[in-house]
Structure formats: C-alpha cells, structure tokens
Amino acid sequence: MPRIERTAEIVWEGNVARGGGTITAGSDAFQGLPFSLASRVGNADGKTSPEELLASAHGGCLTMSLATELTQAGTPPGRIESTCRIVMDEVPGEGHQIVGSQVTLRATAEGADRSAIAAALGRADEGCPFSMLLRKAGVEVTIDLA
C-alpha cells in the first residue's frame, strides 16, 4: 500500500465555552462541518465533534479491512454495516482521555457463514491501522459481530 497523507483545515473563533469552529476536508469531501464545546460534551444539535470523527474513522477503516479480508477469502461482502462508539472519560490524574472504542458490525457475504465472517473480522481488526493506533494508546477496543 502506498504512503497515505490526508489533511483537514480547522478554524476556531472565540473562547472554548462560547466559541465554535469548522472542519473542512482537504479533499473537499465535506466543508465547514461545525463543532463546538457544546456539541462535544452535550447535545450535538447538528454539529460534530472530534470524537465523532474518530468514531467515523475507526468504523470506516475496520469496515474496509473486513471487506478486504472477505474478498481475499473468496467471499466478497454483499453488505457491511458498522457502528462505532468512541468513549472519552476522566482518567484520574490524567484529565479527559479516549478510553474506549466499541465497534459492532453486521455483514453478509455469499458463501461465508457466521464463523467465517467472524474469522475474517478478527484478521480485519488485526490489520486495521486505527485499531492498532487506539490499542497502542491504551484504548480498550472491542469488536463485535452482530
């Protein structure tokens, strides 16, 4: 796989309590996604947060990794649905930290039963760069097949 580099532009105005910002992808896939402290710690109200973007990244990466594993096994997926929940909590003496990433996947693949899909998911998790990154950072990563 070639080296991959991506960028995002983040603009913030005002103080953290009342200010707000936007996130724009370097690819222009999305522009001006609003975020704020309120959307991070409370009701999202149509805005995103760094944790939501991390959940999207981890869930998306693991989904692609599972599609790769199923395809390489000769049973390409028909459909994969994933949900990822990122958990940030207070760690005593260390402040707020990402402490968990919980991914649940549902997958269908012609010719693959549940055990074959589960085995492919195990390999996908081992090869997912985001799973590796989070585990190396001490985050509890759980992967479930629904």
Buried (B, 14 or more C-beta within 10 A) or exposed (E): EEEEEEEEEEEEEEEEEEEBBBBBEEEEEEEEBEBBBBBBEEEEEEBBBBBBBBBBBBBBBBBBBBBBBBEEBEBBBEEBEBEBBBBBEEEEEEEEBBBBBBBBBEBEBEEBEEEBBBEBBBBBBEBBBBBBBBBEEEBEBEBEBE
